[in-house]
Amino acid sequence: MAGGTGASSTSPELGEDSSCILLEEELGDHNLDQDYSCEYADIEAFLDEHPDFFQSYLIRKATRSMIDAWLVSYAIPQVSYLPEDTDVSTPRFIPSSKSGSGGATPVRKVSAHEFEKGGLTKPLVTTIDGTPTFLSLPTHSSELTGQIRKKSRTDMSTLDETELILELVKDICNDLDVRSLCHKILQNVGILTYADRCSLFLVAGEPGSSQSQYLVSNLFDVSSNSTVEEVSKNEIKIPWGTGIVGYVAKTGESCNVTDCYKDSRFNQEIDDITGYKTTSMMCSPIKDSNGDVIGVAQVINKANEGYFTNNDERLFERYLQFCGIGLRNAQIYERSQLEVKRNQVLLDLAGVIFQEQSTLETTIHRILTHMLCLIQCERAQVLLVHEGSQSTFSQIYELSQEDIEQESKGDPKKSMQESRFPVNAGITGYVAATGETVNITDPYADARFDKSVDASGDFKHSTILAMPIRHTGSPGKVQGVFQLVNKFNNLPFTSNDENFVEAFAIFCGMGINNVKMYETAVVAMAKQQVTLEVLSYHAISPLEEAVKLSRQRIPSTSALNLHSFTFDDFSLQDSDTLKAGLRMFIDLDLINRFNIDYVTLARWLISVRKNYRDVTYHNWRHAFNVCQLMFAIITNTTWWKKLGETECLALVLACLCHDLDHRGTNNSYQIKSSNSLARLYSTSTMEHHHFDQCLMLLNTKGTQILANLSQDEFKSVINILEDSILATDLALYFKRRNDTFSMIKRGVNWKNENDRSLFRGLMMTACDVGAITKPWPIQQKIAELVTREFFHQGDLEREELHLRPIPMMDREKAEQLPKMQVNFIDEICLPVYDSLATASQYLKPLLSGCEDNRENWNALAESRPPPGNNQSQPRPTENNQTQPRTTIVTNQSESKTVTKNNQPEPRNSADNQSESRSESGNQSESSDKVQSHKSAPPGESNAG
């Protein structure tokens, strides 16, 4: 509804509710508020009648969201409703592509295809010295500018008036160079009028303003035989309305003077300077298609000492009508060329700014250097606004032409922050506070200028241009201020200077903002490095602990039961798990093969254990059991022969590190809670974090167990390590399992790297969920731990994120867990172990254990006693070992939870240890002297 058509314009005959009636008529079917009452209509009418009050109210009370909503509504074009006969399937209107507040990426209105017909040249070219630039190389025309006319004055005399006009129009119709065109026009009017001299003045200054407009000519006293090159390029300026030429420009009327010295408007000074006597003169305006005067043509002294006749005047005016169109086209073309050149200059300047952004001072030095050259002034300053106060400055940079000259001579560069020049706080502070441009031609007449800054007498402020540098992200916020002082030759700063500085300031704002962000990032990286060093120091175990472990006797594989698929870690203390870890490295001969320092390996193992958080299930014990199962698979099947030593090393490392620094929550939780890990990694969030933590330990001084590998071996181990840890993400398992199962059916091609990757992924998944194959009593213990972890994550989602957890993590649906576990076994576990059993008959115990546990879970789901309860021992394996450990794993990638408040103690606590190995309980402690061991541990042979 228009602001001027409110209730105030109603007729008295409409009665008390007239404003409401008219309002409803205006809104019609598009009334957005069905409850718009007559009372609201009266209020709107009042606001329409009192715009000053309404504006004051907005300034005092309007919120940012209200202003944004207003901007959005006016940024969207009016809805164009289609005719009634339009197909109803067609959209009734097309919404605007703009978005409110600039939050979204703007939709450009011009496509690159539109430039095809123009034959756009390459934007970036190379100069003769090889420097890339946006400035187009100059083009040289083959046309001879001296040969202007096709016919002589004698030839023209044989033509009638119409043919003569047509011939002269043809001469100028294709010329788009303003100077060349003006010269042709002058020669042709000389032919038409038989004039001895001709001049042409073009209107300059602000259009429509008689105070700022003037006439300028650099084609003065042109004869019919002169060329463009022969004519002086010196400009002659004539004030608006001064002299005969100024009178014609101001009035738009032609003037024919038979005796110039008798005309009071004539200025005799020109004749005194040139020595040429003006007798008769004829002036006529050159107008464009709109009737605006764009120039004045002047002819002097008709040949044979005559005077210009009315016929001469008529021909003169008739021809100049065509000249006006051609001259306007040439001016438009010239402006377009200047605009292209200006854009090229700005792009070059932007390239200079963004070329090197190492420090803020370097960037601003480049900005000021090019600003002084671009605007041609004596001094330039950049004043950066203080973040806390919009009218004060935190940093001030300054440069002068003298500084540039001294630098070009090789003198040391002066600091730009010495505060040698006055700040003119009244002017710069005003620009910073208001965001307005200040262009002062006489500083002493401006109250904001502090006259005391010129008291020394060494320098005097003549002209000042101060303009804002705005924030790129917040155009209304001023980031800094440009202050330019004293343009050369005592000229004032023009609107063209303002336009250049305004455009250049956009790039300067982006450059300054980028450098600030870069410097902030550098500081943040330095802090991060310091933090990482501190964390690394605390993450790495003390050397004394490693030496102590390295000097202890390592139990044999048989004593530790490491080859068994029913391995049980509940009977081991943490120190025993470390010894078992060392035993696996020894039996696989990884220490000797890769020349691993034994103390370093011990320290690395202790550090890995230390970097697992004290969560309920996914802690060091889980990683150790995954590694043990991988060791059992590799040794029972002798796949170490096919995998090779490098892959065996990478797989063992991956198993031990695949859950490093686990927070006890899965990938889905990281994304839902929008934590830092989710921002770092968009996919396989936790797995990438585990891998990064693994690299941190491998690269930290004191735990660099891969230090003696060759470059190729190290690269290969790291690549396989990353591939294997990421393979523990069940989302990746689902993505690759069809290819994996197809590969198992046709047989593994060990020469194909993709097959090897798929096979390693299958092994990692089997080991990660390997607890599902353990005997039923152990399965129940682990199931309770994992269930509580899941429930704890569900509680976090419900209480902190206000989300409903998935059924597997919802303690309110605990009775459904056996059924969900059966589904998990069917969907994930059975296919995995069936494929492994197909690949090797030695892995059939894993499949059998999984099937037994499925039957037990299915019995619980059907509310009947599980068969496992009637068994005193689980089904024996080929090693006649009985071991349990199982997870209730969901089909979510990463199912892990933090121990908190009412959570049970993790199973690596002392309360969960049932007994200790005698091999580790009676070891005599060695001295604390630090030694390195590259051979097997004390009392052990290399064969184990």
N, C-alpha and C positions, 0 to 999 in steps of 0.2 A: 504494500500500500504506500503510495507516495506521501511524502511528509506534508505537502501542501494541500492535500485533499481530505483533511480530517473533518470533524464534526462542526468546526467553526463555519464552514461554508453552507450549512443547511438552511433551508427556508423556514421562516417562522410558522408557516402553515403546517409543517409536519408534526408539530406538537412536542411534548416533553421528551419522547424517545426518538427524536429524529436522528440524532447522531448515531444511535445504535442501529437504526434501520439502514442508514446509508453505509455504515461499516459492514453490516452483513451483506449488503448488495455488492460492496467492493470485494469482499473476500470470496463470495460466491461458493462454488464447489471446492475451492482450494483453501478453505479456512483450516488452518493447521491446529486451531484450538477450539474445540466444540464448546468450551465453557467460557468463551470470550463474552463478557457481560457488558451491559451498557455503562457500568461504572468504569470499566477499563477503557471504554471508548471515550469517556469524558477525560480520563487521565491522558490518553494519547492526544486528544484535541488540545489540552492544555500545553503539552510538550511541544506540539506543532506551533503553537502561538508564542512560545517562549523558548526559542532555540538557544539563547545565551544561558538561561538557567539549565537547560538540558545538557549543554556542553560542560558547564561547571560541575553538574552532578556526575557526569561520566568521569571527569578528571579526578574527582574526589572519591567516588565510590566504585567505579567499574573495576572488575577483577581481570586478571590476565586471560582467564578462560573465556570471559565475555568478549574481550577484544579479539581473541583468536577465532571465536565463533563468527564474529562480524566479518573478519578478514576472509574466512572460508566462504561465507555466504556471498560475498561480493567477488570472490575469485572465481566462483562457478558461474558460467554464462546462463542466461535465461533459458528455461526449458522450452524447446520448440515442439509444440504439439502438432502431430501430423493431421492431415485432413481426415474427415470422418470415414471416407471410403477406403482408407488405407487398410491393408490386410492386418488383422488382429494379431497375427503371429509376429509382425514386425514390432520391434521395441518402440514405445511411444515417445521416448526421448533418449538423447545421448548424454550421459553424464560427463562432467568436465574431467579432464585428465589431471587437473591440478589437485594438490593436496593441501590441507591446512597446515599452517605454520612451517612449511618447508620441511616437514618430517620425512617425507618420502622422496624418492628420486624423481626429479621433474621430467616430464615428457617433452622432448624437444619438438618444436613446431616445424622444423625444416629437416628434410631427409637429404642424405648425400646424393640421391638420385636426381634431385632438382638441379644440381650443378652440372649434370652431364652435358646439357645443351650449351653450357657456357664454355666448355673446354677448359675447365679449371686446371691450372698448372700445378706442378709439385710444390707443396708448401715449404719444404726444406731443401735448400740448394747449397752448393759448396762454392766458396770463393776461390780465387786464384791461388791462395796460400793453403787451401785445404780445410779452412775453417767452416763448419756448418752454420748457416744463417737462414732466417726466414725472409730476409730482404731480397726481393727479386733483382736479378741482374739487369742492368740497363739495356734497353733495346735501341738499336740504331736504325733509323729509317733511311731507306735508300732514296727518298724523295729529296730533290734539290729545293730547299726553301727559298733560294734566291730566284728561281724561275717560277714566279707566282702565276702570271696570266698566260692564257693560251693565245690571246690575240692582242695586238697593239692598239693604241688609241686610234690610229688611222683606220685599222680594220673595223673597229667598232663604229666609226662614223658612217659606214654604209648600212648599218642596221637601223630598223625603225625602233620606236620607243619600246614596244612590247618585246621584240627580239633582243634588244639591248638589256632590258631588265632580266629576261630569261637567261641570257648568256652570263650575266654577272651573278645570278643566283646559283647557276650550275657551278660557278667557280668556288663558291663557299660552302656548298651543301654537304660535302664530305669531309670537311676539315673540323677536327675535334680538339685541336690544340688552340687554346684561347689566344695566345700571343700571335700565332700564325694567322688565325682567323681574323683577329682585329686588324692586322697588317693588310690582309686582302681586302677587308671592308674599306679601309682608308684609301687604298689604291683605286678601288672601284668607284667610290664616291668622287674621287678626284677625276676619274674619267667622265663620270656623269655630269659633273658641274664645271669641268675645266678649271679646277682649283689648283693653285700653286703649292699650297701646303695643307696638310690634313692632320688632325689629332683626334684621339679617341680617349674618353674618360669613362672609367667604370665606377659604379656605385659600390662603396665599401662601408663597413660598419654594421651595426645592428639594424636589421630591417624594421621599418616603421618608426624609428626613433630619429628625429631630425637633429637631436643634440649629439648623437654619436655617429651619424652618417657623414661621409665625406666622399669626395671624388679623387680618384687616383689614376695616373696615366704613366705608362712607361713606353708609350708610342706617341711621341710629340714631334710635330713638324715633319711628317712623313711626306715625301714626294712620290710621284707616280713611278719613278725609276729606282727607288731605293729598295734594298732587301732587308729582311728581318735582322740579319747579322750586322748590317751597317747602322741600324737605328740604336741609339743609346738606350741602355737598360736602366738608367737612373729614373727613379720615381718622382713624379710631381704630384703633390697633394694640394687640393683646393677645398677649403671649407664649404660646407653645405650652404647654398644660397649666395655665395660670394662670386662676383664677376658675372659675365654673361653666361658662361658655362654653368655656374652654380645656379643662376636664375632659371635656366632651362630645365635643369635637373629637378629643382624644387617645384616648379609650376607644371612641368610636363608639356610645355608649349614650345613650338619652334620659334626661332628668332633670326631675322635677316637684317643685318646692320650694314648700311652702305658706307658710313664713315664712323669708324670705331672711336676716333679721338673725340668725337662729339657726343659719344654715349657715356653717361656717368658710370655705368656699370663696368666699363672696360678698365683693365688694369694695365697701365703702361710700363710697369716694372719689367714685364717679360721682354718687351721690345728693347728696353735699355740693356738687359742682360745679354740677349742674343744678338743684338745689332740688326735685327730684321724688323722692318716696319710693317705693321698690320694696317691695311687700308679698309678692306671690306671683310665681313665675316658672316657666315651662316651656321647656326647651330640647331640641331634637331635631336629630340630624345629618342633613344632606342628602348622600346618597350617589349616585354614578354607577352605571352598569350593572355595573361591576366590583366594586362594594361599597366603593370608596374614598371617604373623607369629603372632600367638596369645599366644604362650608360648614356653618354652624350657624344655625338659625332660633331666634329667642328671642321669646317673648311674655310681657308683664308685666301684672300686675294685672287679673284678670278683673273684668268689669263687676259692679256691685251688691256690691262688696267681698267677693266670694266667692273660691273657689280653684278651680284647674283640676282637673277630675275625670278618672277613668280613661277615660271616653268621649271627653273632649276630647283626651286624650293619644293615644288610638287614631286618631281622625280626623286629628289633627295629623301623626302618623307616616305614615298612609295617603296623605294629600295630598302630603306632602313626597317620597314615592317618585316620583310623577310630576314633581314640581318638579326632582328631581335629574337626570332625563333632559333636561328642557328647559334647565336651567341649564348642563349639560355641552355641549349643542348650541350654546347661545349663546356659551359660552366658546371653543369650537372656531371658531365663525364670527368672533368677535372677534379671535382669534389669526390667522386667515387674513387678515382685513382689515389687521391690524397688519403681517403679513408682506408684503402687497402694498404697504402704505405704506412699509415699510422698503426694499423693492426700488426703489420709486420715488425715495426719498431717495438711495439709493446711485447710481441712474442719473443723477440730477441732479448729484450730486457728481462722478461720472465725467465728465459733460459739461463741468462747470466745469474739471476738470483738463485735459481734452484740448482745451479751447477755444483756448488759446494756449500753445504750447510752444516759444517762441523761445529762452528761456534756462532753465537749471536753477533759478536763484534765483527767477525769476518763477513757475515751476510749483510749487516747494516753498512759496513764500509763499501761494499759493492753497490748497495742501494744509493748511498749518498754520492759516490763517485759518478754514477750514471745520471743521477738527478741533476748534478751541477752541469754536466755536459748537455743534458737534454733541455733544460730550461735556461741555461746560460745566465746564472746569477753568481754573486760573489760568495755567499755562505749558504750552507744548508744544515739543518738539524733534524734529528729524529728523537722525539721525546716519548718514551714509553709510559703509559698511564699506570699508576699504582693500582693494584687489584682492589685494595680496600677503600680508596678514595678516587673518584672519577676526575677530580680537578687537580690532583697532585701527580708528580712524576717520580717513578722509581729509578729510571735510568735515562741518561741524556747522552746522545752521540752527536758529534758535530764535525764538519769538514769544510774547508775553504778551497778556493781556486789556488791559493798560494801553496797549500798542502799538497795538492795534486802535482803542481809544477816541481816542488821539491822532491816528491817521490819519483817523478820521471827522471830526475837527475841522479837518482841513486841515494839520496839522503835517507836516513832512517825514518821510518813511518812514525808519526806522532800518534799518541794515544787519542782516541776520539772521545774519551771520557775525562779530559782534563778540565772541563768547564771553562774554556777560554772565552766563550761567547756568551752574551746575556741571553737569558731564557725568555724575557718579555712575558712574565707570568700572567699579566693581565690579558694578553692576546691569546697565548697558547692555552692558558687555563680556561678561557672562554670557549675555545674550539673543543677542548677535551670535554667540557661539561655539557655543551649544547650539540656538538657534532656538526656545527655550521662552519662554512668557509668564511675566512676573513681575508679580504684583498684590500690593502691600504696603499693608496698612492701618496699620501702625505701623513706619515706617522705622527708628526707633531700636532696635527689637528685632531687626532683621535685620543679620546680621554683614556682609553685602555693602555696606551703606550707610556712606558716609563722613560721620561726624557733624560733621567740621570745616567742611563746606560751609555749615552754618547758624551758624557762629561769629560772624558779623558782627551777627546779631540782626535784620537787616532783613527776612529771609524765613525761614520755617520749613517744612520738608517734613512734611506730615501724611500724605498718601497718594501712592503712586506706581504708575503702570501703564506697564510697558515691554513692547512687543510687536515681533516681527520683521516686516520688509518683505522678502518673498521675491522671488527672481528669477522672472520669468514663465516663462522657458525651462527653468530648473533649480529646481524647487520646494524641493529640499533645501538650496539655497544661499541664505544671507541676504544681501540687498543693502543693507539699512539697518535702523535701529531707531527706533521711535516711543517717546518718553518723555513721558508726561503726568503733571503734578504738581498735586496738591491740587484735588480735585473740590469744587465749591461746596457751601456749607452743611455743610462737614466730613463729607460723606457719603463712604462708601467706593466705589471703582470696582466695579461689579457685573459679573456674567457677561454681562448684556445689553450693557454697555459694551465688554467684550472681544469679543463677537460683532460689534458694529458696527465696531470698529477693525479686526478681522481681515478683515471683508468689504471695508472701505474700503481697507485696505492692499493688497489685490489690485490695485485700480485705481491706487493710488499707485505700486506697483511697475512696472506697465505704463507709467504716465506718466513716471516717472523714467528708466526704460530707454529710452523713445522719445526723450526730450530728450537723453540722453547720445548716442544714435545720431545724432540730428540735429546736435548740436554736433560730433560726430566727422565727420559728412558735410560740415558747413560748413568745418571745418579742411581736410578732404581736398580740397574744391572750391577752397579758397584755394591750397593747394599745387599743385593741378592747374592753376589759372590762372597761377601763377608759372611752373610748368614749361612750360606752353603758350607763355607769353611768351618764355621762354628758347629753346624749340625754334623758335618762329616767327622769332626773330631770326637763328638759325643756318640756318633753312630758306630764308629769303629771300636772294636773291643781293645782293651789294654794289651800291650805286647806281652806282659807277664802271664796273662791267662793263656795266650797262644803257646808260649814256651812251655807252660805247665802241661797243657794238653798234648803237645808234640812229644813230651818225654814219657808219657804214660803208655803202657802196653795196650795194644789194640787187640780185642778179642777176635777170634777167627769168624769167618762167615757162618760156619756151622753153629758155633756157639751163639751167634746173634740171630740165627734162623733167617738170614737175609734172602736165601733162595726160595723161600716158601711163599706161595700165593695166599696163605692164611696167616701171614705175619701179624703179630700182635705187639703194639708198642706200649700198651698199658703197663707192662711189667718193667719198662725201661725208665730210668731217670734221664733228665736232660743231658747230663754229661755222657750217658751211654749212647744217646742218639748222635752226639757229636763224634764219638768213637766209631759208631756204625757208619756215619757219613765218610769218615776217613777210610774205613775198610772198603767201602764201595769204590773210592778212587784208587785204592791200592790194587784191588782185585781186577779192575779194568785196565790196570797198568797205565793210567792217565798221568800219574806223577812223573814216571820215568820218560814216557813218550813225549810229553810237552815240557819237560824240564821245570816242573813246578816246584818252587821252594816250599819245603814241608811246613815250616813255621808260618809262612805266608798263607798256605792253604788252611792251616788250623785257625789262624786269625780270621781268615775270610769266613769260614764256617761259623765261628762264634759271632761274627758281625752279622751274618745273615740271620742267625737266630735272634740276635738283639734287635734287628729291624722289623721283626714281625710283632705286631701289636698284641696286647694281651686280650684278644677277643675270644669268644666262647669256642669257636670251632676252627675257623680259618686262620690258624696260627702256625707256629713253627712245627708242631706235631703233624698237622695236615700236610705241610710241604714235605716233611721227612717221609711220611708214609707214601706219598705220591712218588718220591724218588726211589724208595725201596721197591715199589711195584714195577717201576721202569727197570730197575736193576734186575729184578727177578725175571721179567719178560726177556730182556736182552740176553741174560746168561742161560736161561732154560731153553730158549730157541736157537741160541748161538747166532742171533741176528747181528751181533757185533761184527761178524765177519763181513756182512753185506753193507751194514751202515758205515763202517769205517770208524777210525779212532776220533776223527774230528766231529762227526755227528754224535757219537757216543758222549764225548765231552760236552757238547752243546746241549744234549738232551738231559744229562744229569744236572747241569747248571740250571736249565730251564725248569726242571721239576722242583729244585730247591728254592728257586726265586719266583715261581709263577704267581705267588700271592703276596709278594713283599709289600709291607706297609698297608695291608688290607684294613679297611675301616669297618668291616663287618656289614656293609651295605652293598647292594648290587648296582649295576650300571644304571638301571632304571631310576633308582633312588638318587644317584648323582645328578641326573638330568632334571628330575622333578624338583630337587632342592636348589638347582642352579648354582652349585658350588663351583669353586675354582677349577676342579678337575674337569667338570663338564665343559667349561669354557676353553680348557686346553685341548681336549680331545673330543671330537664330535661322535666318533664311533669307537667301540671297544674301550670305553673310558678307563676302567680299572686296569685292564690288561696293558694298555700303553703306560699307565703309571707304574705298574709292576716292572715292566721292562726298563723304564727310566731309572727306577731305584736300583735295579740290577746293574745297569751301566755305571751308576754312581759308585757302587761298591767295587766294581771291577776296575774303575779308573782312579780310585782313591789310593794315595800312597800308604803302603802297609798291607793292602789287600789286593794288589795287582797280580793275581795268580796267572794271568795270561801274558805277563810281561815278556816271557822268553819265546813266545810264538813268532813265527815269521809274519810279515805283513799280510800275505795271502791267507795264511792260516787264521790270523786274528780276524780278518774281514769275513771269512767263511763262518767262523764260530759265531760272530755277532749276528750275521744274517740269519743263521739257523736258530739262534737263540731267540731272536725277535719273532720269527715265524712260529716257533714252537709255543712261546708264551701267549701270543695272540690266538693260537689255535684252541686255547682253553676257554675262549668265549663261545658259549653254546650257540649264539647267534651265527657265528662263523661256521660252526659245525653243521647247522641246518643248511647253510648256503652251499657247503661243499660235500655233503654226505652222499648225494646221488652219484657224483663223480667218484667219490671214494669207494663206495660199494661196487660200482661198475669196474673199477680198477682191481679190486680184490677178486672178483669173479673171473676176469680175464687173466689175472696174474700181474704182479708188479714188475714193471720195466725199470730195473735199478739204474739203467743208464739215462733215464728220463728224469730231469730235475723236478718236473711237476708231479710225477708219480711219487718221488721220494718225499716231497712236501706233503702230499695228501696222506702218505703212510705215516709220517711223523705226527701229523695232526691227529690221525686215528689213535696212535699210541698215547699221545698226550691226553686225549679225551678219556680213553680207557683207564689211564692211571688216575686222572683227576676225580672220576666218579667211581674209582675202584673199590670204595668201601661197600658198594652194593653187592660185591662178590664174597664178602667175609661171612663167617658163620653167624647164625641167627642171634645168639646171645650178645655178640659184639655189635651186630647190626642194631639191636634195640638200644644199647647204650649210646651209640653215635646218633641214632635217630632222635633221641631225647635232646641232645645238645643242639643239633641242627634245627630242630623244631623250635626250640626256645630262641635261637638266633633269628629265625624267620619271624616269629611272633614279635620279637623286639623291634625289628624293622617295621612290621605292620603297625605297632604302637607309635613309632616315630611318625609314620605317614599320617596316621589318624590324628595325633595330637599336635604335631608341629606343622605339617603341610595341609592338614584338614582334608585329607583324601581317604577314600575307602581302599584299603589294601586288597591285593589279589587274594583269593581263597587260601592259597598255600601259606600266606603270611598273616592271615586273619585268625586270631586266637578264638574268635567267636565261632569259627567253623572247624575246630580241632577234630571233630568226629569224622570229617571228610578226608583226613590226611591219609589213612590207609588206601582209600580208593584212588586218591591223587597219586600216591606213590606207585600203585600198580600201573597207572597210566604213564607215569614217568619211565618206569622200567620198560614198558612195551614200546614207547615212542623213541627212547634214546638208548637205554642200556643194552637191551637184548640185541638190537641190530649191531651195536658196536662189538659186543663180545662174540656174537655169531660170526661176524666178519673176521675177527682175530682167530677164532677157532678154525675157520676155513683156511686162513693163512698158515696156521701151524697147529698140529694136533696137540702140542705141549701146552696150549692155552685153553684146552677144553675145560679144565677145572674152573676157570673164570666164568665160563658160560654156565657150568653146572651150579656154581654158587649163586649166580644171578637168578637162575631159574628157581632154585630152592627158596630164595628170599621172596621171589614173586609169589610163590605159593603161600608163604607165610603171611605176606601183606594182604593177599586176596582173601585168606581165611579171616583176617581181622576185619576186612571190609564187609564180609558176609556174616560177621558176628559169630564166628565159630573159632575154636582153639586152633592156633597155627600148628602145623605139623612139627615145626622146630621145637615146640615146648616139650615134646615127647622124646627128644633126643638128648642124651647126656653129652654127646659130642657131635659136632658137625661132621659132614661127610669128609673123610680124609682125602688128601691130595696125593700126588705121586710121591711126595716126600714124607707122607704120613704126618703132616703138620696141621695143627688146628689153630686158626687165628681169625679174629673178627674185627671188622670195622666198616661201617656203612654210613652213608649220608642219605638224608631225605633231600634229594636235589630236585629242584623245580626246573621247569623248562625255561627259566629265566637265565640269561647269561649273568654270571657272578651272583651267588646267593650267600651273602655273608653279612654278619651283623655285629655291632659293637656291644660289648658287655657294659651294662649300665644299671645302676641301682639294684633292682631285684633280679638281675641276671645271675645264673649259676657261675661258679668259678670255672675257668677254662680247664680242659682236661690235662693240661701240662703242669698243673699244680701238684704239690706234694701229696695232697689228700687222695689224688687219683692213682698214685703209684702203689701197686700191690706188693712189689718186691724189687730188689736190686740185684743186678748181675754180680756174682762173686768176683768176676774178672776185674770189675771196676772199683770194687769196694776196698780192696786191700793193697792198692798200689802205693808204693812208697813215693813220696813227693821228691822231686828232683830239686836241685839248687835253682835259684832264680836268675842265674846267669843266662843272658840271652845268646842263643846260638842259632845258626841256620842249618837246616837239614834238607838236602836234595835227594837223599836216599830214602828207603823205607823206614818206618818208625822203629824204635828199639825193640829187639827180639823178634822182628818179622823179616822174612825173606821177601824178595821181590815177587815171588809167585804167590805169596799169601798163604 
